[in-house]
Amino acid sequence: MPSPQLPRAVFAMDPVHLPLLFPAPLMDRLRQAADLDPALVVQDFTDPVAADALARAEVLITGWGCPPLDAGVLAAAPRLRTVLHAAGSVRSLVGDALWERGITVSSAVTGNALPVAEYTLAMILLAGKDTFAHRERFRNTHAYPTPTETAHTGNVGRRVGVIGASRVGRRLLELLRPFDFTVLLHDPYVSAAEAAGLGAQLVSLEDLLRHSDIVSLHAPDIPETYRMLDGERLALIRDGGVLINTSRGALVDPDALADELVSGRLHAVLDVTEPEPLPAGSPLYRLPNVFLTPHIAGSLGNELERLGRIVVEELERLGAGVAVVHEVRRADLARVA
């Protein structure tokens, strides 16, 4: 009995990511599940070699650096039926033309959510211990803090507000369970009962900001959330409160945030900003109450292999005639990150 013909697959991403996403054992599994050329990694769909590969592709394995799959690209890919995204959100990658074609989209966003949630948990614990301020004082004075200076330090009963029950938000809520926190959640798509099941109390955005010691952003970057934390809402956060943003810089009014941070009233842990990166003259680089990182919360280094493994497993399911398990639907992009 002849073996089934393997689907034709093409990589479309920045080739720098390929070795970490698909080290040799995973690449071997890919080649057993699909007809693909590991040396062909498309970044420009107008390139003649890329255009020829696209015309024959049934599966696109995409990642960071893949151009948007717009109507023109799809018209050049008449056989395309599946997109397997070896990264996080597909919001900037896919559009109406793809959904209208009925192409299946799978994303490794669930795998990418894990390091973001882990980073956020680490920052919540460090912020609750006032780690960043103590580091600055210790650097300058070389002296241990006095009991007076640590009177308000610690994570017992700390109130943590999570904005957005996205994949990252939900994973963070899981990670927060073992700790002695009071957890508040705001998400317009979540019921009070569902929030309770996640270990949180559902509240309005304004109440979350008023009553949280630490606020962590995990909402999607959509028109409805653009600068959702404006000056008026930032002012609701208590004096000395901490804002953590690992979502997108566009969710926060950058000028209002800068004003709050320059004044010293708030503290912030920012892995994302608007613009990104900040201009060299931004005061946020120098402020002792701001901890800036260069968009590192998501998958990096050896964490990329987890994303590649998700894609390989999806491709193997397709070959076995089984539906993908990480499918992204059009409606998902309106409410989850």
C-alpha positions as CSV (number, residue, x, y, z in Angstrom):
1,M,0.0,0.0,0.0
2,P,1.6,3.4,-1.0
3,S,2.4,5.8,1.8
4,P,0.4,9.0,1.9
5,Q,1.9,12.0,0.2
6,L,3.4,14.4,2.7
7,P,2.0,18.0,2.6
8,R,4.3,20.6,1.1
9,A,5.4,23.0,3.8
10,V,7.4,26.2,3.6
11,F,9.1,28.3,6.4
12,A,8.2,32.0,6.4
13,M,10.1,33.9,9.1
14,D,13.4,35.6,9.9
15,P,15.9,32.7,9.4
16,V,17.8,33.7,12.5
17,H,15.1,32.1,14.6
18,L,15.0,28.7,12.8
19,P,17.9,26.9,14.6
20,L,16.4,27.7,18.1
21,L,12.8,26.9,17.1
22,F,13.7,23.7,15.4
23,P,17.0,22.1,16.6
24,A,18.0,18.9,14.8
25,P,15.7,16.4,16.5
26,L,12.6,18.6,15.9
27,M,13.7,19.4,12.3
28,D,14.0,15.6,11.7
29,R,10.4,15.2,13.0
30,L,9.3,18.0,10.7
31,R,10.8,16.4,7.7
32,Q,9.1,13.2,8.5
33,A,5.7,15.0,8.7
34,A,6.1,17.3,5.7
35,D,7.8,17.8,2.4
36,L,10.0,20.8,3.1
37,D,13.4,22.3,2.4
38,P,15.1,23.4,5.7
39,A,17.3,25.7,3.7
40,L,14.4,27.7,2.2
41,V,13.2,30.3,4.7
42,V,11.0,33.0,3.1
43,Q,11.0,36.6,4.2
44,D,10.1,38.3,0.9
45,F,7.1,36.7,-0.9
46,T,8.0,38.6,-4.0
47,D,11.3,36.9,-4.4
48,P,11.0,34.5,-7.4
49,V,12.2,31.5,-5.5
50,A,9.9,32.3,-2.6
51,A,7.0,32.9,-5.0
52,D,7.5,29.5,-6.6
53,A,7.6,27.8,-3.2
54,L,4.5,29.8,-2.1
55,A,2.6,28.7,-5.1
56,R,3.1,25.0,-4.1
57,A,2.7,25.4,-0.4
58,E,-0.1,23.7,1.5
59,V,1.3,24.6,4.9
60,L,3.1,27.7,6.0
61,I,5.3,27.5,9.1
62,T,5.5,31.1,10.2
63,G,7.3,33.0,12.9
64,W,8.7,36.4,13.8
65,G,9.7,38.2,10.7
66,C,7.1,36.7,8.5
67,P,5.4,39.4,6.3
68,P,1.6,39.8,6.7
69,L,-0.5,37.2,4.9
70,D,-2.5,39.7,3.0
71,A,-4.8,39.2,0.0
72,G,-1.9,39.4,-2.5
73,V,0.1,36.8,-0.7
74,L,-2.9,34.5,-0.4
75,A,-3.7,34.9,-4.1
76,A,-0.2,33.6,-4.9
77,A,-0.8,30.6,-2.6
78,P,-3.8,28.8,-4.1
79,R,-3.0,25.5,-2.4
80,L,-2.5,26.9,1.1
81,R,-4.8,25.4,3.7
82,T,-2.9,25.7,7.0
83,V,-0.7,28.3,8.8
84,L,1.3,27.0,11.8
85,H,2.7,30.0,13.7
86,A,5.8,29.3,15.8
87,A,5.4,32.4,17.8
88,G,2.8,34.3,19.8
89,S,-0.1,36.3,18.6
90,V,-1.1,36.1,15.0
91,R,-3.0,39.5,15.2
92,S,-0.5,41.3,12.9
93,L,0.0,38.4,10.6
94,V,-3.5,37.4,9.4
95,G,-6.4,39.5,8.1
96,D,-9.8,39.3,6.6
97,A,-8.6,37.6,3.4
98,L,-7.2,34.6,5.3
99,W,-10.3,34.1,7.4
100,E,-12.5,34.4,4.3
101,R,-10.5,31.6,2.6
102,G,-11.2,29.3,5.5
103,I,-7.5,28.6,6.1
104,T,-6.8,26.9,9.5
105,V,-4.5,28.9,11.7
106,S,-2.6,27.4,14.7
107,S,-0.4,29.4,17.0
108,A,2.2,28.5,19.7
109,V,0.8,31.5,21.7
110,T,0.0,29.2,24.6
111,G,3.7,28.1,24.8
112,N,4.8,31.7,24.5
113,A,2.5,32.7,27.4
114,L,4.5,30.6,29.9
115,P,7.7,32.6,30.1
116,V,5.7,35.9,30.1
117,A,3.7,34.7,33.1
118,E,6.8,33.5,34.8
119,Y,8.5,36.8,34.2
120,T,5.5,38.6,35.6
121,L,5.3,36.4,38.7
122,A,9.0,37.1,39.4
123,M,8.5,40.8,39.1
124,I,5.4,40.8,41.3
125,L,7.4,39.0,44.0
126,L,10.4,41.3,43.6
127,A,8.2,44.4,43.7
128,G,6.4,43.2,46.8
129,K,9.8,43.0,48.6
130,D,10.6,46.5,47.3
131,T,13.7,44.9,45.8
132,F,14.4,47.6,43.2
133,A,14.3,50.4,45.8
134,H,16.4,48.4,48.3
135,R,19.0,47.7,45.5
136,E,19.3,51.5,44.8
137,R,19.7,52.4,48.5
138,F,22.2,49.6,49.1
139,R,24.2,50.7,46.0
140,N,24.4,54.2,47.4
141,T,24.7,53.7,51.1
142,H,26.3,50.2,51.4
143,A,24.1,49.9,54.6
144,Y,21.4,47.4,55.4
145,P,17.9,48.8,55.7
146,T,16.5,49.7,59.1
147,P,13.2,48.1,60.4
148,T,11.5,51.5,59.6
149,E,12.6,51.3,56.0
150,T,11.2,47.7,55.6
151,A,8.0,48.3,57.5
152,H,5.9,48.2,54.4
153,T,7.8,45.5,52.6
154,G,6.6,42.0,52.0
155,N,4.2,39.8,50.0
156,V,1.8,38.7,52.7
157,G,-1.7,39.9,51.8
158,R,-0.4,42.0,48.9
159,R,-3.2,42.9,46.5
160,V,-2.4,42.1,42.9
161,G,-4.6,43.3,40.1
162,V,-4.6,41.4,36.8
163,I,-6.0,43.2,33.8
164,G,-7.0,40.7,31.2
165,A,-7.7,36.9,31.5
166,S,-5.7,36.3,28.3
167,R,-3.6,33.2,28.0
168,V,-0.8,35.0,29.9
169,G,-3.3,36.4,32.4
170,R,-4.7,32.9,33.1
171,R,-1.3,31.3,33.5
172,L,-0.3,34.1,35.8
173,L,-3.4,33.5,37.9
174,E,-2.4,29.8,38.2
175,L,1.1,30.8,39.3
176,L,-0.2,33.2,41.9
177,R,-2.3,30.6,43.7
178,P,0.3,29.3,46.1
179,F,1.1,32.7,47.4
180,D,-0.6,34.8,50.1
181,F,-2.0,37.3,47.7
182,T,-5.4,38.9,47.3
183,V,-6.0,38.8,43.5
184,L,-8.4,41.0,41.6
185,L,-9.3,40.5,38.0
186,H,-10.8,42.8,35.4
187,D,-11.9,41.3,32.1
188,P,-15.2,42.2,30.3
189,Y,-15.5,38.7,28.9
190,V,-15.2,36.9,32.2
191,S,-18.1,36.2,34.7
192,A,-17.7,36.5,38.4
193,A,-18.1,32.7,38.8
194,E,-15.3,32.1,36.2
195,A,-13.0,34.6,37.9
196,A,-13.6,32.9,41.2
197,G,-12.6,29.6,39.5
198,L,-9.4,31.3,38.4
199,G,-8.7,32.3,42.0
200,A,-9.6,36.0,41.6
201,Q,-12.3,38.5,42.5
202,L,-13.9,40.1,39.4
203,V,-14.0,43.9,39.7
204,S,-14.3,46.9,37.5
205,L,-11.2,48.4,36.0
206,E,-11.5,51.5,38.2
207,D,-11.9,49.4,41.4
208,L,-9.0,47.2,40.4
209,L,-6.7,50.2,40.1
210,R,-7.9,51.8,43.3
211,H,-7.5,48.7,45.4
212,S,-4.3,47.0,44.0
213,D,-0.8,47.4,45.3
214,I,0.5,45.9,42.1
215,V,-1.2,46.1,38.7
216,S,-0.3,43.8,35.9
217,L,-1.4,44.3,32.3
218,H,-2.4,41.3,30.1
219,A,-5.1,42.7,27.8
220,P,-4.9,42.4,24.0
221,D,-3.7,45.3,21.8
222,I,-7.0,46.2,20.1
223,P,-8.7,49.5,19.4
224,E,-10.9,49.1,22.5
225,T,-7.8,48.9,24.8
226,Y,-5.7,51.7,23.2
227,R,-4.4,53.8,26.1
228,M,-6.9,52.2,28.4
229,L,-4.7,53.4,31.2
230,D,-4.8,57.1,30.6
231,G,-3.9,59.8,33.1
232,E,-7.2,59.7,34.9
233,R,-7.0,55.9,35.5
234,L,-3.3,56.0,36.4
235,A,-4.1,58.5,39.0
236,L,-6.4,55.9,40.7
237,I,-3.4,53.7,41.6
238,R,-2.4,54.3,45.1
239,D,0.8,56.2,46.0
240,G,3.7,53.8,45.8
241,G,1.8,51.4,43.6
242,V,3.5,49.3,40.9
243,L,2.5,48.9,37.3
244,I,3.8,45.9,35.4
245,N,3.4,45.9,31.6
246,T,4.4,42.8,29.6
247,S,1.5,43.2,27.1
248,R,1.9,46.2,24.7
249,G,3.0,49.8,25.3
250,A,0.0,51.1,23.5
251,L,-2.3,50.1,26.4
252,V,-0.8,52.9,28.5
253,D,-0.7,56.7,27.8
254,P,3.1,57.2,27.6
255,D,3.1,60.8,28.6
256,A,0.7,60.3,31.5
257,L,2.8,57.3,32.7
258,A,6.1,59.3,32.4
259,D,4.6,62.1,34.5
260,E,3.6,59.7,37.2
261,L,7.0,58.0,37.2
262,V,9.1,61.2,37.1
263,S,7.1,62.5,40.0
264,G,8.0,59.3,41.9
265,R,4.4,58.6,42.9
266,L,4.3,55.3,41.1
267,H,6.8,52.5,40.3
268,A,6.9,50.5,37.1
269,V,8.3,47.3,35.6
270,L,8.1,47.8,31.8
271,D,9.1,45.1,29.4
272,V,7.2,47.0,26.6
273,T,6.8,50.7,26.0
274,E,5.4,53.2,23.5
275,P,7.4,53.8,21.4
276,E,9.6,50.7,21.5
277,P,12.4,51.2,22.2
278,L,12.1,54.5,24.1
279,P,14.2,57.3,22.6
280,A,17.7,57.6,24.1
281,G,16.7,60.8,26.0
282,S,13.8,59.3,27.9
283,P,14.0,59.9,31.6
284,L,12.6,56.3,32.2
285,Y,16.1,54.9,31.6
286,R,17.5,56.7,34.6
287,L,14.6,56.7,37.1
288,P,15.3,54.5,40.2
289,N,11.6,53.7,40.4
290,V,11.5,52.2,36.9
291,F,12.8,48.7,36.0
292,L,13.1,48.6,32.2
293,T,13.8,45.4,30.2
294,P,14.1,45.1,26.4
295,H,11.0,43.0,25.5
296,I,12.4,39.8,27.0
297,A,9.4,38.4,28.8
298,G,8.4,36.3,25.9
299,S,10.2,33.2,24.6
300,L,14.0,33.6,24.2
301,G,16.9,31.3,23.8
302,N,16.1,27.7,24.8
303,E,12.4,28.7,25.4
304,L,12.0,28.9,21.6
305,E,12.2,25.1,21.3
306,R,9.0,24.8,23.2
307,L,7.3,26.8,20.4
308,G,8.8,24.7,17.7
309,R,7.7,21.6,19.4
310,I,4.1,22.8,19.4
311,V,4.3,23.4,15.7
312,V,5.8,19.9,15.0
313,E,3.1,18.3,17.1
314,E,0.4,20.2,15.2
315,L,1.9,19.1,11.8
316,E,2.0,15.5,13.0
317,R,-1.7,15.7,13.9
318,L,-2.5,17.0,10.5
319,G,-0.7,14.1,8.9
320,A,-2.7,11.7,11.1
321,G,-5.9,13.3,10.0
322,V,-6.5,14.8,13.4
323,A,-7.6,18.4,14.0
324,V,-5.0,20.9,15.4
325,V,-5.4,21.7,19.1
326,H,-4.0,25.2,19.1
327,E,-6.3,26.7,16.5
328,V,-6.9,30.4,16.5
329,R,-10.3,31.6,15.4
330,R,-11.1,35.1,14.2
331,A,-13.2,35.9,17.3
332,D,-10.3,35.0,19.6
333,L,-8.3,38.0,18.4
334,A,-10.9,40.5,19.8
335,R,-10.5,39.3,23.4
336,V,-7.3,37.4,24.1
337,A,-3.6,38.1,23.9
